[in-house]
Amino acid sequence: MSIGTSIFLSVIFMSIFYIITIYNKWKLIGKAFGGLIALSIIGGASYWVYLEYAARPQVLNSLRGIDLGITEVELTLAKGKPDYYYNAEEKYDHRKYLIYDEISITLNTNIAGVLEVDTICNRGNYTKVQGLSKGDPESKIIEKLGVPSNTSINKEGLIKLTSYPKWNTNFEIEKGVIKKICVTRTGVASYTKEYSDTKDPKDK
């Protein structure tokens, strides 16, 4: 702040102080200040209630503006060309995976053989889903949504998927924290190759 600006602000402050003193308006100023504090408290409380309401568990059918069930062309018209994509490796698995900067999307065929959005996963750190975000501990999921109806552990035994079909939501968890949050039509997710205590001889 320059010296000139400081002098200007000082003059304004002294003028206001002088006017208030001359007209003896301190009581009025006190009431106005108290009113502002009350409004601030009410506004803050209202905002907190709104955040709690927005973070409540709910059935999700979309994520980041993308709806479950839309076709591949509807998706690309809305989001543009993906950063990259790949197809499922299994012979009879028709799923296709599209990766964008902030989300990853799984397409699966419907009865007519048309690819539709089946699962949408949040890849960013900032968007909350069900009031939860990447990096939150697994305990926070259970605290908010309860015990998952299904748990799937990957073949290596390092990552697990917990599913909440009631809310069309599942979580990928690694080292005890959320790695990815997904919205899916089935509500249940599992790894194609899951962990087993009994090793297949082929895996040796």
Helices and strands as residue ranges (DSSP letters): H 3-22, H 26-54, E 62-63, E 66-67, H 72-79, E 84-87, E 96-99, E 103-109, E 115-122, H 138-145, E 150-153, E 159-164, G 165-167, E 169-174, E 177-184, G 201-203
